[in-house]
Amino acid sequence: MSAEEIHDHDRGLSHDLPKLIEQGMARRKLFGLLGGLSAAGVLAACGTEDGTASSSASTGADTRPGAPPAGGAPGGGTGTTVADGEIPEETAGPYPGDGSNGKNVLNQSGVVRSDIRSSFAGASGVAEGVPLTIRLKVYDLTGETTKALPGAAVYLWHCDREGRYSMYDSEIADENYLRGVQEADSDGWVEFTSIYPAAYDGRWPHIHFEVYGSVGDATSASDKLRTSQLAFPKDVCETVYATTGYEASVSNLSRTSLETDNVFSDGYSLQLAKVTGSVSEGYVATLNVPV
């Protein structure tokens, strides 16, 4: 991808500032509703419902089988909670595949799926790389109380091990892997089976996602609640990129940081996933998504 494409993809603070201002107003409304609760009380109230500890969003524990432990292990972050505010609105970039720029994977039969490593609907490619499970917990911050949002849907997509986006990059324009939709369960969780994305030139390693009120909204790309991005911790990236197939990511990662990335430089605490696991067994990235 050319430098021009990358800059168009991630236009940064100047592009997102109006949305951030709108988001800040929503946060002030939330804390006004919380009224006289102390900060400690708010954190405690939200922590008991939280999922696996993530670098941006969780102090509770995901008790499901195979869930990563809570706490401040490597690959983790600051232990903030959903009380810290909504997940920031970000650019979807030029490769969303949601019909907004002509290409649309959301209207293809089979897009609602958990395992997004392979192409579908007549395409047969499979993305190779270090295994990654992505767990997002969707919260509703619009009411008087913070609560999980069952029935919401998340459309998620990211680049492959070579830094390419299916449906767009010429080598994989006929593929649609690393794209899929999932419906949140009764606790607000969605889960995707994927591979660890590359670091391509000009960007910190990330995953894109859009949140909708329902699967029907997602597959018709209507009434979107939020577009955002998930970031990965540096130590895990360095470990993954030392493996075969990620060679280009080593130098690309060395040329940027979360503090200089065009999307995350204005603040990433609410987007930095908690990541646990290993190269041999695969990784689990967990993030709270308050909208």
C-alpha positions as CSV (number, residue, x, y, z in Angstrom):
1,M,0.0,0.0,0.0
2,S,1.3,3.5,-0.9
3,A,1.9,6.3,1.5
4,E,-1.1,8.1,0.0
5,E,-3.4,5.2,0.8
6,I,-2.2,5.0,4.3
7,H,-2.7,8.7,5.0
8,D,-6.2,8.5,3.5
9,H,-6.9,5.4,5.6
10,D,-6.0,7.1,8.9
11,R,-6.6,10.8,8.7
12,G,-6.1,11.2,12.5
13,L,-7.2,13.9,14.9
14,S,-8.2,16.5,12.4
15,H,-10.6,14.1,10.9
16,D,-12.0,12.7,14.1
17,L,-12.0,15.9,16.3
18,P,-15.7,16.7,15.7
19,K,-16.7,13.2,16.6
20,L,-14.5,13.3,19.7
21,I,-16.2,16.5,20.9
22,E,-19.6,14.8,20.4
23,Q,-18.3,11.8,22.3
24,G,-17.1,14.0,25.2
25,M,-20.6,15.5,25.5
26,A,-22.0,11.9,25.8
27,R,-19.4,11.1,28.5
28,R,-20.5,14.2,30.5
29,K,-24.1,13.1,30.2
30,L,-23.2,9.7,31.5
31,F,-21.4,11.0,34.6
32,G,-24.2,13.4,35.2
33,L,-26.6,10.5,35.3
34,L,-24.3,8.6,37.7
35,G,-24.8,11.6,40.1
36,G,-23.4,11.2,43.6
37,L,-21.6,7.9,43.1
38,S,-18.0,8.2,44.1
39,A,-15.3,7.2,41.5
40,A,-14.5,4.1,43.6
41,G,-18.2,3.1,43.6
42,V,-18.5,3.5,39.9
43,L,-15.4,1.4,39.2
44,A,-16.6,-1.3,41.6
45,A,-20.1,-1.3,40.1
46,C,-18.7,-1.7,36.6
47,G,-15.9,-4.1,37.5
48,T,-18.3,-6.8,38.7
49,E,-19.9,-7.0,35.3
50,D,-16.7,-6.7,33.3
51,G,-15.1,-9.4,31.2
52,T,-11.5,-10.5,30.9
53,A,-9.1,-7.8,32.1
54,S,-8.1,-5.8,29.0
55,S,-5.5,-3.1,28.5
56,S,-8.2,-0.6,28.2
57,A,-11.3,-1.8,29.9
58,S,-11.5,-4.4,32.5
59,T,-10.9,-5.2,36.2
60,G,-13.3,-8.1,36.4
61,A,-12.8,-11.7,35.2
62,D,-14.2,-13.7,32.3
63,T,-15.1,-17.0,33.9
64,R,-15.8,-18.9,30.8
65,P,-13.6,-22.0,30.0
66,G,-10.4,-21.0,28.3
67,A,-10.7,-17.3,29.2
68,P,-7.5,-15.5,30.0
69,P,-6.8,-14.4,33.6
70,A,-7.5,-10.9,34.9
71,G,-4.7,-8.8,36.2
72,G,-1.6,-6.9,35.0
73,A,0.2,-9.6,33.2
74,P,2.4,-8.7,30.1
75,G,0.2,-7.8,27.2
76,G,-2.1,-5.9,29.5
77,G,-2.9,-2.3,30.2
78,T,-4.2,0.2,32.7
79,G,-7.1,-1.7,34.2
80,T,-9.6,1.0,33.3
81,T,-13.3,0.2,33.2
82,V,-16.4,1.1,31.2
83,A,-17.0,4.0,33.5
84,D,-14.1,5.8,31.8
85,G,-16.4,6.5,28.8
86,E,-17.4,5.3,25.3
87,I,-15.0,3.6,22.9
88,P,-13.7,6.4,20.7
89,E,-15.1,6.9,17.2
90,E,-12.5,6.3,14.5
91,T,-12.2,6.3,10.8
92,A,-13.1,3.0,9.0
93,G,-10.4,3.7,6.4
94,P,-10.7,3.0,2.7
95,Y,-11.0,-0.8,3.2
96,P,-14.2,-1.4,5.2
97,G,-16.1,-3.6,2.8
98,D,-19.4,-2.4,4.2
99,G,-20.8,-0.9,1.0
100,S,-19.7,2.7,1.9
101,N,-17.1,2.7,-0.9
102,G,-18.6,0.2,-3.4
103,K,-17.4,-3.1,-2.0
104,N,-19.8,-4.9,0.3
105,V,-19.2,-8.1,2.2
106,L,-22.1,-7.6,4.5
107,N,-24.7,-8.6,1.9
108,Q,-23.0,-11.9,1.2
109,S,-24.5,-15.1,2.5
110,G,-22.3,-16.5,5.3
111,V,-20.8,-13.3,6.6
112,V,-22.4,-13.9,10.0
113,R,-19.7,-16.3,11.4
114,S,-17.2,-16.6,14.2
115,D,-14.2,-18.1,12.4
116,I,-13.1,-15.5,9.9
117,R,-9.8,-17.0,8.8
118,S,-11.2,-18.4,5.5
119,S,-13.0,-16.8,2.6
120,F,-16.6,-17.7,1.9
121,A,-19.4,-17.2,-0.7
122,G,-17.5,-18.8,-3.5
123,A,-14.0,-17.7,-2.5
124,S,-11.6,-20.2,-1.0
125,G,-8.5,-18.5,0.4
126,V,-7.4,-19.0,3.9
127,A,-5.4,-16.4,5.9
128,E,-2.3,-17.9,7.6
129,G,-0.7,-16.6,10.8
130,V,-0.4,-16.9,14.5
131,P,-3.9,-17.9,15.9
132,L,-5.8,-15.1,17.6
133,T,-9.2,-15.1,19.3
134,I,-10.8,-11.7,19.6
135,R,-13.4,-11.2,22.4
136,L,-15.3,-7.9,22.6
137,K,-18.0,-7.1,25.2
138,V,-20.5,-4.5,24.1
139,Y,-22.0,-2.1,26.7
140,D,-24.8,0.4,26.5
141,L,-24.0,3.7,28.1
142,T,-27.1,5.6,26.8
143,G,-29.4,4.9,29.8
144,E,-29.2,5.7,33.5
145,T,-27.2,2.6,34.2
146,T,-24.3,0.9,32.4
147,K,-25.3,-2.5,31.1
148,A,-24.3,-5.2,28.6
149,L,-25.9,-5.0,25.2
150,P,-27.2,-8.4,24.2
151,G,-28.3,-8.8,20.6
152,A,-25.9,-6.1,19.3
153,A,-23.8,-7.0,16.4
154,V,-20.2,-6.4,15.5
155,Y,-18.7,-6.3,12.0
156,L,-14.9,-6.8,12.4
157,W,-12.1,-6.8,9.8
158,H,-8.3,-6.5,9.7
159,C,-5.3,-7.0,7.4
160,D,-3.6,-10.4,6.9
161,R,-0.1,-11.5,7.9
162,E,1.3,-9.6,4.9
163,G,-0.5,-6.4,5.7
164,R,-3.1,-6.7,2.9
165,Y,-6.9,-6.3,3.1
166,S,-9.1,-8.8,1.4
167,M,-11.4,-7.4,-1.4
168,Y,-9.0,-4.5,-2.0
169,D,-5.3,-5.4,-2.4
170,S,-4.7,-6.7,-5.9
171,E,-3.3,-10.1,-4.8
172,I,-6.3,-10.9,-2.7
173,A,-9.0,-8.8,-4.3
174,D,-11.1,-12.0,-4.9
175,E,-10.9,-13.1,-1.3
176,N,-13.0,-11.9,1.6
177,Y,-11.3,-13.5,4.6
178,L,-10.7,-11.7,7.9
179,R,-14.1,-10.2,7.8
180,G,-17.2,-11.3,9.7
181,V,-20.2,-10.4,11.8
182,Q,-21.2,-11.8,15.2
183,E,-24.2,-11.2,17.4
184,A,-23.6,-10.4,21.1
185,D,-24.7,-13.1,23.5
186,S,-26.9,-12.5,26.6
187,D,-23.8,-11.0,28.4
188,G,-22.9,-8.7,25.5
189,W,-19.9,-10.9,24.3
190,V,-18.9,-11.4,20.7
191,E,-16.0,-13.7,19.7
192,F,-14.0,-14.2,16.5
193,T,-11.4,-16.7,15.6
194,S,-8.7,-15.1,13.4
195,I,-5.0,-14.6,13.0
196,Y,-2.7,-11.9,14.4
197,P,-2.6,-9.0,12.0
198,A,0.6,-7.5,10.5
199,A,2.1,-4.1,11.2
200,Y,2.1,-2.3,7.8
201,D,4.0,0.8,7.1
202,G,2.6,3.9,8.8
203,R,0.2,2.2,11.2
204,W,0.4,0.6,14.7
205,P,-1.1,-3.0,14.6
206,H,-4.8,-2.7,14.9
207,I,-8.3,-4.2,14.1
208,H,-11.3,-2.3,12.8
209,F,-14.8,-2.9,13.9
210,E,-18.3,-1.4,13.6
211,V,-21.1,-1.9,16.2
212,Y,-24.7,-2.2,15.2
213,G,-27.9,-2.6,17.2
214,S,-28.7,-6.0,15.6
215,V,-27.5,-8.5,13.0
216,G,-30.1,-7.1,10.6
217,D,-28.7,-3.6,11.0
218,A,-25.2,-5.0,10.5
219,T,-25.9,-7.0,7.3
220,S,-27.7,-4.0,5.9
221,A,-25.1,-1.5,7.2
222,S,-27.8,0.7,8.7
223,D,-28.1,2.5,12.0
224,K,-24.4,2.1,13.0
225,L,-23.7,2.8,16.6
226,R,-19.9,3.1,16.5
227,T,-16.9,2.7,14.3
228,S,-13.6,2.1,16.2
229,Q,-10.3,0.3,16.3
230,L,-8.5,-2.0,18.7
231,A,-4.8,-1.7,19.4
232,F,-2.3,-4.3,20.4
233,P,0.4,-4.0,23.1
234,K,4.0,-3.7,21.9
235,D,5.5,-6.7,23.8
236,V,3.0,-9.2,22.2
237,C,3.6,-7.7,18.8
238,E,7.3,-8.1,19.0
239,T,6.9,-11.7,20.0
240,V,4.5,-12.5,17.2
241,Y,6.5,-10.7,14.6
242,A,9.6,-12.7,15.4
243,T,7.9,-15.7,13.8
244,T,8.0,-16.8,10.2
245,G,5.8,-14.8,7.8
246,Y,5.8,-11.6,9.8
247,E,9.3,-10.4,8.8
248,A,8.1,-7.1,7.2
249,S,6.2,-6.3,10.4
250,V,9.4,-6.1,12.4
251,S,10.7,-3.0,10.6
252,N,7.3,-1.5,10.2
253,L,6.6,-1.7,14.0
254,S,10.0,-0.1,14.7
255,R,9.0,3.0,12.7
256,T,5.9,3.9,14.7
257,S,4.4,3.8,18.2
258,L,1.0,4.2,19.8
259,E,2.0,7.8,20.7
260,T,2.8,8.7,17.0
261,D,0.2,6.6,15.2
262,N,-2.3,8.7,13.2
263,V,-5.3,7.1,15.0
264,F,-4.1,6.3,18.5
265,S,-1.9,9.3,19.1
266,D,-4.8,11.3,20.7
267,G,-5.4,8.6,23.3
268,Y,-5.6,4.8,23.2
269,S,-6.3,3.7,26.8
270,L,-9.9,2.7,25.9
271,Q,-8.7,0.8,22.8
272,L,-5.7,-1.1,24.0
273,A,-6.7,-4.8,24.2
274,K,-5.7,-7.2,27.0
275,V,-3.7,-9.9,25.2
276,T,-2.8,-13.3,26.8
277,G,-1.4,-16.5,25.3
278,S,1.6,-17.7,23.3
279,V,2.7,-18.2,19.8
280,S,2.4,-22.0,20.1
281,E,-1.1,-22.0,21.7
282,G,-2.4,-18.8,20.1
283,Y,-3.4,-15.5,21.7
284,V,-6.7,-14.0,23.1
285,A,-7.3,-10.3,22.8
286,T,-10.1,-8.9,25.0
287,L,-11.6,-5.4,25.0
288,N,-14.7,-3.7,26.4
289,V,-16.7,-1.7,23.9
290,P,-19.0,0.8,25.6
291,V,-21.2,2.7,23.1
